[in-house]
Amino acid sequence: MNLIDMHCDTVYELLSENMPDQDLKKNHLKVDIEKMKRGGSMAQFFACFVTLEEFLGKSKHEQAYEYVRRMATYLKKQIWIYPDEIAFAGNGNDLDRNRKDGKISAFLTLEEGGVIHGELERVQGLYDMGIRLITLTWNYENCIGYPNSQEAQVMEQGLKPFGFSVVEEMNRIGMIIDVSHLSEGGFWDVVSHSKTPPVASHSNARALRNHPRNLSDEQIRALAEKGGIAGLNFYQEFLGKSGSCLIEEMVSHVRHMYQKGGEEVIAIGTDFDGFGGAEKMEIEDIGAMPLLYDALGKAGFTQRQREKIWYGNAKRVIDTVL
């Protein structure tokens, strides 16, 4: 098995919790090198997550931008410490080389495009830091657009004029556009305007769990038609009403996305280290991912289909966009 996980918040947690005795090699979180090796990881997308509300004053966007740089630098230093086990990847060729060398690939992403703050040159600046995917919004309105929301008026809002410029710039330099957290109106603007396949890096099926962070059937079909993917999110609030992270519910979301969008739209985006509070986690960390792989097999998914879900679909998008 060769897993590509499109989203985790491990770097943010390692820095924010100030754990000098723990690092990317081994920690008490859901993702580390030892767990990734145990789970058969080919590549892990590490989010540089920021919430602008953590920064104060008129310069909060600049502070947030520099904190993204700090997170990116931290991951690069960790890679430097453990060069025999993990390596940076910026495109599909890097991923292929690292895989051949027996190393896990680390991709950098940004979760909260608001740090761009209306300065289009920052998109290139983020690319130069190593960022290869941008989640356009988090849970608040920003310079790009509007977030998912229970309020229909907000959910219907599309990209702002600057948001279209960001999409065009990301297309130009080769960055993956992530519509997880984006409003529905923004989603449709991205699908219609982007020249490359977008992704919903960590979103599930709304038909099974009616939450605005999840995708409607129409959105799943549109992603599939565009060549994009949706990464299965393990957060209990996006899976079901049990309050637990159950494999049965994960399989149900995969089956539904398969029925609505086909086998090439499904990927993995665990959101590990980005949530808590589950009463029970049947997949405790990235090292336990074979449990889901086996469960999908028992549910009738062939080995070929599971390999697409596990890494093939994400690899296709990486090769196409980056």
N, C-alpha and C positions, 0 to 999 in steps of 0.2 A: 504493500500500500504506500502511496505517495501523496500525502495530504497537502493541499494548499488552503490555508485558512485566511479569508479575506479581511478579518478584523479582530483585533484584540487591543486592550488598553493597558497592557503590561508596563510599557515604558513610563506612562504617566503615573501609574501606581508606584513603581519603584522610586521615582523621583519625589513624588508628593509625600510618601510615607517616610522618606529619609531613612532608608535601611542600609547602612554602610556594611553590615555583615551579610547582606544578601545581594545577589546580582542576577544577571541573565542566565548564568550557569545553573544556579540552584536557588530557589526562593520558596516562600509559602504561598505564592500566588498560583494561578491556573496555568500559566505558561512559563516555562524555562527550557533551557537547552536539554536537560536530562529528560524532562517530560516530553518534549518534542521528538526526541530520538525514540523514546518508548512508544509514542503514538504513530511513528512512521511519517513524520512531517517532511515534505519536500521544500515548502516555503511558508513563511509566516508574514502576514502584513501587520506591521506594528504602527498603530495610530499615534500620532502626536496630537493628543486631544487638549483643547483649551476651552474653558468657559470664560467668556469676557467679563462676567460678573465678579471673577476673582481678582480682577485688576481695577485699580481706582484712578480717578483723575482724567484729565484730557488726553494723557498719553497712554491710556489703557490698551489701545490697539497696538501701539509700538511695543509695549511691555509684553503683550501676548505673542506678537511676532517673534520677539527675541526669546520667549520661552519655548516656542516651537524649535528655534535654532538650538536651544539648550538640550531639548529632548533628542533631536537628531544627532547632536554631537555625542550625547550619552550612548546612544545605540552604536554609533561608529566606534567609540572607545571599547565597548563591550566586545564588538567583533574583533577589534585589534587584540584584546586579551585572549580570546579563544579562536584563533584563526584556523585551527584544524577542524573545527566543528561547525562554524557558521560563517557566512560571508554575505556582504552586501550584494543586492541585485537591483539593477535599474531597468532591465529589459529581459526579453526571453533568452537572448544569447547568454547573459550572465547566469540565468537560471539553469540553462543547459550545462554550462561549464561547471557550476557549483555542484550540480547533481552528479556529473561525471567524476568530480573530485571527492564525492562522498560527504559534501557539506550541505547544511540547511541554508536556504536563501532567506535573507531578511529584506523585505521591501518596506519602505517608509511611506506613510500616508499622513494626511492632515485631516483632522475632524474638527471643522468649524472654519469655513471659508471667510468668515467675517474678519479674520486677521489681515486679509488683503486690504480692507478699509479704503476701497475706491482707488487704489494705486495699482494699475494693471501690471506695472513692472515687477511687482511682488510675486506674480505667478512665476516668472522666470527665476526670481530669487529663491522661491521655494523649490523649484526644480533643481537649482544649483546646490541647495542643501541636501538633495537626495530624495525629496518628496516626489512620488510618482502617481499618487491618487489624492484627490481632494473631495471630501464630503462637503458639498457646497454650503449647507447650513447645518446647525445643530438644532436646538429647540427654541431658538429665538430669531426674529427678523434680523437680517444683516444687509450689507451692501449688495449682495447677490440676489436675494429673494426672501421667501417666507418659509417658515417651518411647517411640518405636519401639525395639525391642530384639531381639537374637537369642535372648534368654531368653523362653521361652513364658510363664513366670509373670509377667514384667513386661509383655509384649505384651498379655496378657489383661486387665490392670488398666484400669478405667474412670476417669472423672473423679472427683475428690474432691468432697465436698459443696460446698466453696468454688468448685470449677470450674463446677458447675451455676449458681451465683450469677453467675459471670463471664459465662457464656453468656447468661443472662437480661439482665444489664446491657448487654452488647454489643447484643443484640436491641433493647433499649429505646432506646438513644441512637443507634443506626445505625452499627455497625461491622461489618466483614467478619470472620467467624471462619475462621481458617486451621488446617486439621488436618494440614498437612505437619509431620513430626517427631513427631506424636502417636502414642500406642499404639493398637493396633487396638480395644481396649475403649473407649478414649477417643473414637475416631472414631465408633463406633456410638452412644455416649451423645450426642455432638454432633448426629448425624443425627436421632436420635429426639427430642431436646429442643429444638433450635434452631427458632425460628419463621421464620427466613430462610435462604436457601441458603448453606451453607458452601463453602469452597474448599480445595483442596489446591494451594497456590500454586506449588509446585515439586516435583512428584512424578511418577514414571513408572509403567509397568505391571509388576507383580511377576511376571506370567506369562512375561515376556521376560527379566527380570533379577531373580533371586530375592534381593531385598534388602528388609529390613523397612521401609525408607524409601519403598518403592514401594507402589502400591495393588494389592490383589487384584482379581480380576474382580468379586467381589461388592461391593467398595467402589466401584469405578467405576460399576457399575449404580446403587448407592444414591445416589451423588453426582448422577448424571443424573436420577434420579427426584425428587430434592430440588431440582433446578434449579441445582445447583452445577457447578463446573468443576475440572479438573485441569490445571495448567500444566506443559508439557513441560520437564523439567530436562535441561540439557546436561552435567551432571557425568558423567564417563566411568564411574564406579562404578555409576551408576544406569542406564546405557544398555546395556552389554554387557561382554564379557570381553576386549575388544581392548586396553584401556588407552588408547584414543584416543576422541575425540569425533567420531564419524562420522555424516554426514548420513544414510546408509543406515539406521543404527540408530535415529536420530530418527524417520525416516519409518515404520519398523516399529512403534515405540511409538504413534505417532499412529494408524496403521492399526488396531492392536489396541484402543486406546481407542474408536475409532470403531465397531468391530465389537461391542464389549461395552456401550457406553453411548450410541452415536449421535453425531451431528455437533455437538450442542450442549454436550457435556461437555468438549470439548478446548479448551485455551488454551495460552499460552506463559508459562513461568516459568524463564528461562534459568539463574538462579543465577550469572550472571556476577559475577566478582570475589569469589565465595564459595568457589572451589575452584582447585586447581592440579594440577600433576603429570601432565597428559595427555601422552602421547607425541606426539600429533598432534591439532590442532584444525582441523577442516575449516571451521568457522565461527569465525574468530579473535576477533571482537568483535561488538557490536550493529550495527555498520555493514555487516556481511556477511550480515545476515539474509535479504536477497533470494535467496540461494542455497538456503535451505531452502524458501522460498515456491515457487520454481521447481521444486525437487525434488518437492514435494507435488503440483504440477500434473502432472509427468511420471508420478507414481505413480497418477494417476487421479482426484485430488481436483479438483472443479470450482472455478471462481473463487468462486462463492457459498460453498462449503464452506470454502475457504481464508480467505475474509474473516471467516467466523465464528470460525475458529481464531485468526486474526491479531488480531482486535479485537472482533468482534461478540458473542461469548459473554461475554468479560470486561466489555464495556460493559453487557450485560444485567444482570449481577450488580451492577455499580456502580449502575445506575439503580434496581435493586430494593432494595438494602440501604442505600445511603448517602443 
